């Protein structure tokens, strides 16, 4: 058990003030109503005092009592109980089994002499069921065995309203509305005196201990249970709170929310109703009275009266926090809600949560701290300010006053422990990253993002770059200095870019690539700069660094022009200007021209010719070099051949002149083909290259998209070349048979057969002959089908003509032409299928039908 100072015990009425000139006095009971304190003594005297409270700076108070008067009630018995009815200005005094009504100020009995006789104990109903404001409801334990009586007490009279029998002799009673909570001889019960229904609670032995029955709130009671337990019970007979553990010898109990106060022979103990823990113990001997009156707790011995003054709940909470008892402080703070106005409570509770969060933070309990900071809506700058130099120099933040914690900075909190400091920084990184996009950051995103950037840079954290390439509010001046301090130059470039300072960013990255400054963040920084320039909208910036990127790598650097968005290439970067720039960089120039000609398909003779010449120059250069370049030369040569075949825009004669004598027969053949010089092209392929497959491909290439006769002429030319006599005739004969067998459909068999040598067998030409016959049959059958369709159509027309001739036509001088509406002057006319008659000249001059019922479309 850890002690909490919840109350201080101060004297209210001392023995001297109470006894006056008497030698002895014995306090039997007390009552307090506002400032009025009443004390009943064993010698049948009631004393009236006025209490004056004086608050102290510590949050507690002292009391002084001024005696007003005292009065002897005329009995020889002690005053057993006092109850004030302030609404009636009456004090109910139980003495000698009789309840007397006296004036609260004069202590004089009421003139009517009204009293209640035969009462062993009494209780007021603080939740009355009677709606009359000028009376109070009183419940008494009658001296009659096993009887409870209920009265209405007015200013000068009393009225009994009900008498209730109990199963055992009642020893103590408390009342709430229609419900009585009774301590009987062997058990506690709840009794509804209106319906008669009773509910047993739990047993106890009245011979061993004094029963306690106390109303603590609406429909709820506190009872002294077995085993030293303070039990809570509702009128429904159930307990909604866990019991509190107090002494076995408890004499009395009182409530001062959120505490239960118990009195035994030697101590006053204070227990929390919120967590059922004992919070405070006050030594107090010879005490025999403990009661609470509207939040004021009074305890008395036989010789004096004392008041338990509660410390303000907020001070109690702060004391708990100062002792790092976070859970207890939060439980107490939540429990204080019912006693504090809502708005004030919310402000107080948020601050308590924030304080608790810093306590957990200092103990490195980061999960708990984070939850408390969130719940308490902490201004995150309070946390950032613990870390030296994280807040921007321009920040106007000042810490809360009074402070939320006792630490000047993180160094003091961790006492210089680097491991703890690193853990705290990791926590702040995580927390700031979570809250930066929430409402917590509203109003000071710059402070949060700048602090987060500094933490990432210091820790060399991967998230630094993620922060800078997404939306952020990092302050440029503070952030730039910090990044430079920690050699984060690439990240500094990103920061410049985010703040629209692309020139500074690129220059910084160029310095890194050049080795002027060191930053190993990206090993591919050169490629990154190229990519950055590729998508930059700043033309001047691109032109400024174009030479630099090309000097580093022509193949990569040229991408700043070739990979740009198409609209920019068309509008901002004129190809002619780019080509001028690239003249110093032949590899880059080739890549760029390939981009223009192949990727963008620009139809401009200059670009096609220049690319072909560059290919040709490279092929010639490689041919004159070592054989180790053969593979590369072949690749370039294939590109050249492909361009020469596919493009129709380059200057053919210029290229032929350049190629002549260069040992490039394939390229020569392609160029001759472009000039429709097919015999020369095929001669080169057949006789110089001996490449018969290339010769066949040439015929297919040049006839692509042309009519069948053109294609046939090419193949016949090639065949004629194969069949020419000469020293290579046998090899060419084999090529001729392959040509005929593979392309039978492209030859006119009637022209081919007379050319073939008589020594060739049918078996040798079987594929060609089969194809030729199949093609001939197909042609004949197709012609027959076409002829049949034509005859069918002709027959249809003949039938229509016969139908028209089968009907008669009457023509007279009264018949009018359907078009000109003039009569016919001679028996010559045109008749339409719908029966309309028109002049021959009208039919010739009009190509549209007359409107119905005019002539039809066909004559």
LOTI-90731 format. One line per field, with one value per residue (C-alpha): x, y, z. Coordinates in steps of 0.02 Angstrom, whole numbers, padded with zeros to 5 digits, always signed. Example, Ala and Ser with C-alpha at 12.3 -4.5 7.8 and 13.67 -1.06 7.14 Angstrom:
<pts>
east +00615, +00684 .
north -00225, -00053 .
up +00390, +00357 .
</pts>
This chain:
<pts>
east +00000, +00066, +00008, -00090, -00125, -00310, -00365, -00296, -00371, -00407, -00491, -00662, -00721, -00600, -00638, -00619, -00748, -00865, -00853, -00854, -00860, -00905, -00777, -00822, -00914, -00946, -00992, -01128, -01178, -01150, -01247, -01187, -01296, -01204, -01108, -01212, -01132, -01234, -01159, -01262, -01185, -01212, -01286, -01434, -01368, -01369, -01230, -01243, -01085, -01052, -00907, -00792, -00682, -00519, -00432, -00244, -00122, -00085, -00264, -00325, -00421, -00435, -00594, -00640, -00801, -00900, -01021, -01196, -01289, -01326, -01486, -01530, -01676, -01744, -01702, -01575, -01524, -01391, -01434, -01424, -01447, -01468, -01541, -01565, -01715, -01657, -01813, -01918, -01788, -01802, -01679, -01737, -01664, -01673, -01659, -01734, -01823, -01912, -01884, -01911, -01928, -01828, -01792, -01623, -01573, -01648, -01649, -01822, -01946, -02090, -02239, -02354, -02241, -02248, -02135, -02113, -02111, -02043, -01895, -01734, -01649, -01696, -01651, -01707, -01765, -01654, -01748, -01926, -02077, -02194, -02197, -02234, -02084, -02141, -02114, -01978, -01994, -01924, -01898, -01875, -01835, -01974, -01949, -02086, -02006, -01972, -02057, -02011, -02119, -02125, -02176, -02204, -02131, -02195, -02143, -02253, -02329, -02289, -02394, -02367, -02396, -02343, -02288, -02188, -02147, -01977, -01927, -01798, -01763, -01688, -01528, -01487, -01582, -01556, -01693, -01701, -01871, -01981, -01833, -01765, -01592, -01597, -01468, -01563, -01497, -01415, -01420, -01440, -01594, -01675, -01859, -01985, -02107, -02232, -02246, -02182, -02053, -01888, -01719, -01588, -01413, -01286, -01273, -01174, -01166, -01227, -01153, -00977, -00978, -01075, -01181, -01159, -01294, -01262, -01346, -01208, -01311, -01471, -01530, -01359, -01297, -01133, -01135, -01009, -00991, -00904, -00716, -00678, -00762, -00858, -00995, -01095, -01274, -01412, -01598, -01603, -01495, -01339, -01168, -01105, -00939, -00802, -00793, -00661, -00553, -00559, -00532, -00627, -00666, -00738, -00849, -00913, -00903, -00924, -00919, -00823, -00815, -00713, -00665, -00739, -00679, -00682, -00653, -00591, -00517, -00350, -00355, -00451, -00424, -00462, -00508, -00537, -00706, -00623, -00488, -00535, -00359, -00320, -00246, -00216, -00207, -00227, -00194, -00348, -00379, -00537, -00642, -00820, -00914, -00884, -01013, -01021, -01133, -01151, -00970, -00900, -00830, -00836, -00755, -00768, -00702, -00793, -00699, -00688, -00748, -00633, -00654, -00569, -00526, -00503, -00360, -00420, -00430, -00317, -00182, -00203, -00183, -00029, +00047, +00016, +00096, +00244, +00265, +00252, +00094, +00015, -00122, -00187, -00183, -00284, -00411, -00434, -00447, -00584, -00676, -00670, -00782, -00942, -00879, -00809, -00900, -00882, -00776, -00660, -00642, -00597, -00459, -00394, -00404, -00313, -00172, -00163, -00154, -00013, +00083, +00058, +00121, +00284, +00307, +00287, +00401, +00537, +00523, +00540, +00364, +00335, +00174, +00089, +00160, +00099, -00078, -00080, -00013, -00149, -00289, -00228, -00216, -00038, +00036, +00172, +00294, +00299, +00381, +00491, +00556, +00639, +00757, +00890, +00889, +00742, +00619, +00650, +00735, +00584, +00462, +00364, +00326, +00345, +00318, +00161, +00154, +00150, +00263, +00202, +00364, +00524, +00651, +00750, +00794, +00829, +01005, +00939, +00800, +00919, +01065, +01176, +01140, +01164, +01063, +00913, +00933, +00931, +00772, +00689, +00735, +00666, +00504, +00490, +00521, +00381, +00262, +00291, +00269, +00101, +00032, +00097, -00055, -00184, -00275, -00139, -00024, -00145, -00064, +00115, +00154, +00314, +00381, +00335, +00404, +00564, +00594, +00559, +00681, +00816, +00788, +00792, +00951, +01040, +00992, +01030, +00852, +00782, +00621, +00714, +00697, +00515, +00478, +00559, +00479, +00303, +00204, +00293, +00311, +00497, +00569, +00704, +00829, +00834, +00822, +00957, +01083, +01046, +01059, +01223, +01288, +01253, +01319, +01147, +01177, +01065, +00922, +00965, +00943, +00770, +00729, +00784, +00679, +00525, +00550, +00561, +00749, +00791, +00951, +01024, +00968, +01049, +01210, +01222, +01196, +01322, +01450, +01418, +01440, +01598, +01668, +01677, +01571, +01537, +01365, +01340, +01151, +01128, +01253, +01153, +01148, +01208, +01061, +00947, +01006, +00977, +00802, +00770, +00823, +00719, +00560, +00611, +00506, +00649, +00725, +00870, +00917, +00915, +01023, +01142, +01181, +01160, +01348, +01386, +01271, +01333, +01515, +01483, +01395, +01332, +01214, +01134, +01147, +01051, +00897, +00866, +00807, +00743, +00637, +00555, +00364, +00314, +00225, +00385, +00490, +00373, +00355, +00509, +00655, +00670, +00756, +00870, +00932, +00960, +01054, +01166, +01204, +01241, +01363, +01507, +01438, +01420, +01351, +01221, +01180, +01147, +01033, +00939, +00916, +00857, +00731, +00670, +00666, +00613, +00523, +00437, +00430, +00470, +00456, +00601, +00732, +00872, +00855, +00843, +00993, +01098, +01060, +01102, +01267, +01310, +01274, +01378, +01524, +01523, +01515, +01661, +01759, +01733, +01775, +01940, +01973, +02016, +01912, +01865, +01733, +01650, +01498, +01469, +01496, +01367, +01240, +01269, +01268, +01100, +01032, +01095, +01017, +00853, +00848, +00890, +00751, +00614, +00643, +00597, +00658, +00848, +00950, +00985, +01110, +01215, +01226, +01266, +01411, +01474, +01456, +01534, +01696, +01672, +01641, +01459, +01368, +01209, +01187, +01223, +01089, +00961, +01001, +00989, +00823, +00764, +00807, +00707, +00870, +00819, +00933, +01086, +01024, +00992, +01158, +01248, +01151, +01169, +01340, +01436, +01361, +01302, +01160, +01009, +00899, +00935, +00888, +00720, +00693, +00735, +00596, +00473, +00530, +00520, +00352, +00272, +00115, +00129, +00013, +00041, +00115, +00253, +00295, +00293, +00414, +00539, +00535, +00549, +00700, +00782, +00741, +00814, +00974, +00984, +00960, +01099, +01240, +01408, +01535, +01415, +01268, +01247, +01240, +01121, +01014, +00987, +00941, +00819, +00731, +00717, +00648, +00517, +00467, +00450, +00362, +00259, +00114, +00226, +00268, +00175, +00200, +00169, +00316, +00428, +00416, +00495, +00643, +00685, +00821, +00753, +00866, +00769, +00656, +00475, +00518, +00639, +00504, +00361, +00318, +00321, +00217, +00091, +00076, +00060, -00076, -00166, -00156, -00217, -00363, -00404, -00400, -00510, -00637, -00641, -00676, -00815, -00896, -00886, -00960, -01103, -01143, -01142, -01260, -01378, -01383, -01413, -01557, -01636, -01629, -01703, -01847, -01881, -01877, -02001, -02120, -02114, -02144, -02295, -02400, -02480, -02455, -02586, -02523, -02632, -02614, -02699, -02565, -02443, -02260, -02231, -02085, -02127, -02315, -02325, -02420, -02331, -02319, -02248, -02255, -02082, -02069, -01979, -02074, -02016, -02053, -02185, -02282, -02230, -02209, -02088, -02017, -01853, -01768, -01841, -01774, -01603, -01595, -01651, -01560, -01675, -01846, -02001, -02098, -02234, -02336, -02193, -02083, -01973, -01786, -01771, -01829 .
north +00000, +00171, +00320, +00464, +00622, +00645, +00725, +00826, +00816, +00985, +01026, +01109, +01111, +01079, +01015, +01187, +01266, +01120, +01100, +01283, +01290, +01106, +00983, +00846, +00827, +00677, +00698, +00574, +00637, +00779, +00860, +00989, +01094, +01227, +01330, +01265, +01129, +01041, +00930, +00818, +00763, +00629, +00753, +00788, +00953, +01014, +01139, +01254, +01321, +01424, +01360, +01480, +01405, +01486, +01420, +01394, +01416, +01230, +01194, +01137, +01240, +01274, +01294, +01399, +01375, +01511, +01447, +01517, +01434, +01269, +01200, +01061, +00957, +00912, +00727, +00628, +00523, +00558, +00642, +00491, +00570, +00741, +00772, +00943, +00982, +01148, +01170, +01173, +01262, +01115, +01002, +00826, +00767, +00584, +00568, +00441, +00349, +00510, +00625, +00809, +00950, +01106, +01270, +01264, +01436, +01449, +01262, +01289, +01146, +01186, +01263, +01122, +00999, +00882, +00732, +00551, +00427, +00251, +00277, +00180, +00253, +00368, +00406, +00544, +00499, +00604, +00539, +00573, +00499, +00631, +00787, +00909, +01027, +01081, +00915, +00784, +00595, +00509, +00324, +00257, +00092, +00072, +00009, -00113, -00276, -00300, -00139, +00005, +00163, +00301, +00480, +00646, +00786, +00964, +01124, +01092, +00919, +00741, +00614, +00427, +00358, +00175, +00039, -00106, -00271, -00351, -00536, -00498, -00357, -00211, -00134, -00001, +00077, +00188, +00243, +00291, +00322, +00169, +00061, +00023, -00051, -00140, -00222, -00360, -00474, -00596, -00518, -00365, -00348, -00228, -00198, -00106, -00042, +00004, -00170, -00273, -00361, -00398, -00453, -00538, -00468, -00564, -00628, -00556, -00578, -00428, -00498, -00492, -00324, -00164, -00152, -00007, +00045, +00205, +00281, +00339, +00392, +00366, +00187, +00131, +00089, +00049, -00094, -00169, -00345, -00500, -00520, -00334, -00287, -00130, -00193, -00091, -00139, -00065, -00072, -00216, -00318, -00317, -00237, -00126, -00088, -00200, -00201, -00106, -00190, -00104, -00152, -00294, -00173, -00031, +00086, +00206, +00248, +00404, +00449, +00592, +00548, +00461, +00398, +00287, +00336, +00210, +00232, +00100, +00106, +00178, +00241, +00332, +00243, +00314, +00195, +00233, +00186, +00185, +00053, -00008, +00027, +00100, +00271, +00351, +00307, +00437, +00390, +00435, +00357, +00359, +00407, +00345, +00456, +00470, +00553, +00652, +00803, +00865, +00826, +00880, +00736, +00754, +00638, +00653, +00584, +00601, +00764, +00853, +00872, +00866, +00891, +00791, +00923, +00847, +00909, +00972, +00826, +00914, +00929, +00746, +00700, +00809, +00729, +00557, +00611, +00683, +00511, +00434, +00341, +00364, +00233, +00294, +00474, +00432, +00330, +00473, +00599, +00499, +00482, +00670, +00698, +00699, +00838, +00959, +01058, +00973, +01104, +01129, +00941, +00917, +01048, +00974, +00794, +00831, +00911, +00762, +00643, +00745, +00746, +00559, +00538, +00626, +00519, +00361, +00435, +00468, +00286, +00233, +00162, +00227, +00136, +00199, +00373, +00381, +00333, +00463, +00598, +00558, +00552, +00712, +00801, +00852, +00996, +00888, +01033, +01005, +00839, +00905, +01044, +00912, +00871, +01007, +01101, +01005, +01149, +01276, +01436, +01530, +01434, +01541, +01395, +01414, +01274, +01258, +01349, +01274, +01146, +00973, +00892, +00929, +00903, +01038, +00928, +00751, +00754, +00784, +00656, +00517, +00579, +00567, +00383, +00368, +00207, +00286, +00442, +00338, +00249, +00416, +00480, +00325, +00348, +00529, +00480, +00354, +00470, +00620, +00512, +00453, +00622, +00730, +00689, +00701, +00845, +00847, +00932, +01070, +01240, +01183, +01060, +01155, +01122, +00937, +00903, +01001, +00905, +00740, +00783, +00822, +00657, +00558, +00644, +00620, +00435, +00405, +00340, +00277, +00376, +00540, +00526, +00471, +00627, +00742, +00668, +00680, +00829, +00907, +01070, +01065, +01240, +01267, +01368, +01257, +01096, +01141, +01184, +01022, +00913, +00995, +00967, +00781, +00768, +00727, +00819, +00711, +00740, +00925, +00924, +00847, +00984, +01117, +01034, +01031, +01217, +01251, +01277, +01148, +01235, +01223, +01043, +00988, +01082, +00993, +00823, +00862, +00904, +00734, +00641, +00740, +00694, +00873, +00824, +00652, +00572, +00387, +00389, +00339, +00241, +00281, +00468, +00507, +00410, +00498, +00669, +00617, +00559, +00719, +00828, +00720, +00769, +00946, +01086, +01209, +01214, +01324, +01201, +01056, +01147, +01203, +01025, +00938, +00942, +00875, +00725, +00686, +00697, +00570, +00448, +00483, +00334, +00380, +00568, +00577, +00516, +00694, +00721, +00551, +00510, +00678, +00682, +00695, +00863, +00942, +00867, +00944, +01114, +01150, +01050, +01075, +00923, +01032, +01121, +00955, +00885, +01039, +01009, +00825, +00846, +00834, +00669, +00545, +00400, +00513, +00585, +00410, +00370, +00533, +00509, +00331, +00406, +00530, +00407, +00245, +00289, +00450, +00405, +00582, +00591, +00708, +00666, +00753, +00644, +00481, +00523, +00581, +00423, +00312, +00405, +00388, +00201, +00189, +00283, +00170, +00014, +00075, +00122, -00049, -00138, -00048, -00094, -00257, -00414, -00403, -00279, -00403, -00435, -00251, -00212, -00344, -00262, -00089, -00162, -00245, -00078, +00004, -00130, -00119, +00070, +00059, -00066, +00016, +00200, +00286, +00459, +00454, +00513, +00351, +00418, +00498, +00335, +00235, +00350, +00329, +00140, +00112, +00018, +00001, -00186, -00178, -00280, -00309, -00124, -00090, -00217, -00133, +00039, -00023, -00098, +00072, +00138, -00003, -00072, -00250, -00342, -00256, -00288, -00471, -00488, -00429, -00547, -00698, -00680, -00577, -00634, -00805, -00776, -00858, -00839, -00653, -00647, -00728, -00607, -00463, -00514, -00527, -00360, -00261, -00335, -00302, -00200, -00210, -00298, -00483, -00448, -00341, -00482, -00607, -00502, -00499, -00688, -00717, -00601, -00700, -00865, -00806, -00758, -00932, -01017, -00920, -01035, -01019, -01102, -01094, -01167, -01325, -01222, -01097, -01241, -01303, -01126, -01116, -01278, -01219, -01053, -01136, -01264, -01134, -00999, -01094, -00972, -00825, -00895, -00911, -01096, -01075, -00955, -01054, -01226, -01179, -01105, -01259, -01379, -01540, -01641, -01593, -01731, -01714, -01779, -01635, -01507, -01602, -01467, -01330, -01429, -01482, -01302, -01240, -01367, -01329, -01144, -01171, -01276, -01149, -01008, -01105, -01149, -00971, -00911, -01038, -00981, -00799, -00845, -00940, -00792, -00674, -00787, -00795, -00608, -00593, -00715, -00611, -00457, -00552, -00609, -00431, -00373, -00506, -00455, -00276, -00323, -00429, -00280, -00154, +00033, +00153, +00318, +00460, +00647, +00671, +00574, +00691, +00667, +00630, +00753, +00902, +00878, +00907, +00792, +00665, +00724, +00562, +00378, +00378, +00369, +00295, +00185, +00158, -00002, +00084, +00126, +00306, +00374, +00515, +00595, +00521, +00690, +00713, +00543, +00587, +00755, +00687, +00553, +00552, +00469, +00576, +00587, +00456, +00414, +00455, +00333, +00204, +00181, +00056, +00071 .
up +00000, -00048, +00055, -00016, +00080, +00046, +00211, +00355, +00528, +00609, +00774, +00770, +00950, +01093, +01266, +01347, +01231, +01251, +01440, +01488, +01678, +01696, +01757, +01635, +01471, +01360, +01176, +01122, +00948, +00823, +00682, +00555, +00441, +00343, +00471, +00616, +00721, +00855, +00989, +01103, +01268, +01397, +01521, +01405, +01339, +01159, +01113, +00961, +00877, +00720, +00617, +00523, +00387, +00334, +00179, +00181, +00036, +00041, -00014, +00157, +00286, +00473, +00573, +00722, +00820, +00908, +01039, +01020, +01164, +01245, +01318, +01438, +01373, +01544, +01540, +01636, +01488, +01355, +01190, +01072, +00901, +00818, +00645, +00566, +00455, +00385, +00276, +00436, +00544, +00661, +00751, +00790, +00956, +01008, +01195, +01314, +01170, +01122, +00973, +01017, +00890, +00939, +00851, +00762, +00824, +00999, +01039, +01116, +01095, +00979, +01073, +01022, +01112, +00962, +00981, +00928, +01070, +01077, +00958, +00978, +00822, +00678, +00498, +00378, +00203, +00090, -00062, -00002, -00089, -00017, -00126, +00016, +00036, +00210, +00293, +00311, +00310, +00464, +00489, +00666, +00746, +00871, +01047, +01003, +00950, +00765, +00712, +00598, +00595, +00465, +00508, +00421, +00526, +00503, +00593, +00743, +00722, +00676, +00583, +00576, +00402, +00409, +00527, +00458, +00540, +00516, +00526, +00663, +00783, +00682, +00751, +00619, +00474, +00322, +00203, +00020, -00060, -00029, +00021, +00193, +00218, +00385, +00497, +00588, +00721, +00602, +00427, +00319, +00210, +00086, +00121, +00012, +00141, +00007, -00069, +00077, -00033, +00053, -00014, +00093, +00070, +00175, +00353, +00498, +00687, +00786, +00946, +00875, +00788, +00778, +00620, +00500, +00377, +00280, +00129, +00009, -00142, -00235, -00203, -00139, +00036, +00125, +00251, +00371, +00304, +00368, +00361, +00378, +00214, +00175, +00061, -00064, -00103, -00210, -00176, -00302, -00184, -00294, -00279, -00419, -00335, -00268, -00076, +00022, +00152, +00320, +00501, +00585, +00728, +00626, +00727, +00596, +00411, +00305, +00122, +00042, -00142, -00204, -00033, +00101, +00275, +00417, +00603, +00726, +00901, +00847, +00668, +00535, +00368, +00196, +00053, -00131, -00203, -00374, -00350, -00174, -00112, +00060, +00027, +00197, +00381, +00519, +00703, +00804, +00974, +01078, +00929, +00929, +00806, +00617, +00506, +00345, +00318, +00139, +00099, +00268, +00371, +00561, +00685, +00874, +01036, +01199, +01231, +01064, +00885, +00733, +00547, +00409, +00279, +00104, -00001, -00171, -00291, -00414, -00281, -00236, -00418, -00436, -00280, -00357, -00520, -00426, -00348, -00524, -00473, -00643, -00637, -00468, -00528, -00683, -00585, -00463, -00604, -00691, -00527, -00501, -00653, -00551, -00436, -00567, -00704, -00873, -00962, -00814, -00795, -00977, -00967, -00805, -00865, -01028, -00931, -00812, -00960, -01034, -00869, -00853, -01030, -00990, -00834, -00938, -01071, -00943, -00890, -01073, -01073, -01248, -01294, -01137, -01162, -01342, -01292, -01152, -01268, -01395, -01267, -01187, -01356, -01318, -01415, -01492, -01483, -01294, -01334, -01474, -01362, -01251, -01395, -01418, -01584, -01660, -01658, -01797, -01744, -01810, -01699, -01577, -01460, -01272, -01149, -01048, -00882, -00755, -00839, -00883, -00824, -00730, -00868, -00955, -01103, -01159, -01089, -00914, -00935, -00991, -00884, -01036, -01069, -01257, -01271, -01185, -01290, -01450, -01393, -01356, -01528, -01612, -01517, -01569, -01751, -01743, -01651, -01765, -01919, -01852, -01801, -01945, -02052, -01913, -01829, -01696, -01822, -01871, -01853, -01832, -01970, -02008, -01833, -01842, -02016, -01985, -01823, -01910, -02050, -01923, -01832, -01994, -02053, -01888, -01881, -02067, -02081, -02246, -02220, -02245, -02434, -02421, -02320, -02447, -02603, -02531, -02473, -02324, -02229, -02190, -02166, -02296, -02195, -02041, -02139, -02266, -02131, -02037, -02194, -02241, -02065, -02080, -02260, -02330, -02494, -02601, -02479, -02479, -02667, -02645, -02520, -02645, -02780, -02666, -02638, -02827, -02826, -02959, -03015, -02840, -02827, -02990, -02954, -02787, -02867, -03003, -02869, -02787, -02953, -02990, -02819, -02756, -02605, -02532, -02512, -02544, -02532, -02713, -02815, -02972, -02944, -03121, -03194, -03069, -03129, -03309, -03265, -03167, -03315, -03432, -03343, -03296, -03369, -03354, -03530, -03478, -03342, -03464, -03592, -03454, -03400, -03569, -03605, -03430, -03443, -03620, -03568, -03431, -03547, -03721, -03723, -03555, -03568, -03732, -03636, -03579, -03758, -03811, -03658, -03637, -03648, -03831, -03815, -03745, -03885, -04012, -03928, -03824, -03892, -04080, -04159, -04263, -04105, -04018, -04169, -04170, -03985, -04015, -04159, -04035, -03971, -04116, -04013, -03935, -04107, -04175, -04028, -04052, -04240, -04208, -04089, -04221, -04366, -04283, -04122, -04178, -04365, -04419, -04609, -04644, -04775, -04681, -04525, -04623, -04732, -04585, -04485, -04635, -04661, -04476, -04484, -04642, -04566, -04414, -04523, -04628, -04472, -04397, -04560, -04563, -04380, -04296, -04309, -04124, -04174, -04292, -04182, -04153, -04338, -04383, -04268, -04342, -04517, -04484, -04424, -04583, -04693, -04599, -04619, -04805, -04831, -04728, -04763, -04925, -04873, -04879, -05028, -05122, -05249, -05112, -05019, -05177, -05211, -05032, -05037, -05208, -05188, -04999, -05002, -04948, -05079, -04978, -04949, -05134, -05185, -05071, -05143, -05323, -05277, -05215, -05389, -05471, -05540, -05501, -05620, -05545, -05369, -05405, -05494, -05338, -05227, -05343, -05420, -05291, -05127, -05185, -05060, -05143, -04990, -04990, -05174, -05137, -04990, -05107, -05226, -05080, -05007, -05167, -05218, -05049, -05076, -05266, -05391, -05435, -05608, -05529, -05410, -05551, -05654, -05509, -05486, -05674, -05679, -05538, -05623, -05787, -05695, -05617, -05788, -05875, -05935, -05852, -05738, -05589, -05685, -05577, -05415, -05493, -05563, -05384, -05331, -05477, -05429, -05248, -05308, -05418, -05288, -05147, -05247, -05376, -05359, -05408, -05579, -05745, -05778, -05964, -05977, -05861, -05940, -06107, -06014, -05914, -05975, -06048, -05934, -05777, -05714, -05667, -05494, -05470, -05508, -05430, -05300, -05432, -05557, -05423, -05368, -05546, -05586, -05423, -05461, -05640, -05581, -05449, -05577, -05698, -05564, -05499, -05676, -05694, -05533, -05589, -05757, -05676, -05562, -05712, -05808, -05659, -05646, -05833, -05820, -05683, -05793, -05940, -05830, -05774, -05955, -06007, -05869, -05926, -06107, -06059, -06004, -06126, -06124, -06186, -06253, -06317, -06344, -06176, -06082, -05989, -05956, -05770, -05766, -05875, -05871, -06061, -06180, -06291, -06473, -06545, -06497, -06421, -06230, -06080, -05958, -05779, -05681, -05578, -05737, -05753, -05932, -05976, -06133, -06190, -06174, -05998, -05946, -06017, -05927, -05757, -05658, -05509, -05504, -05511, -05351, -05329, -05423, -05541, -05634, -05548, -05546, -05686, -05864 .
</pts>
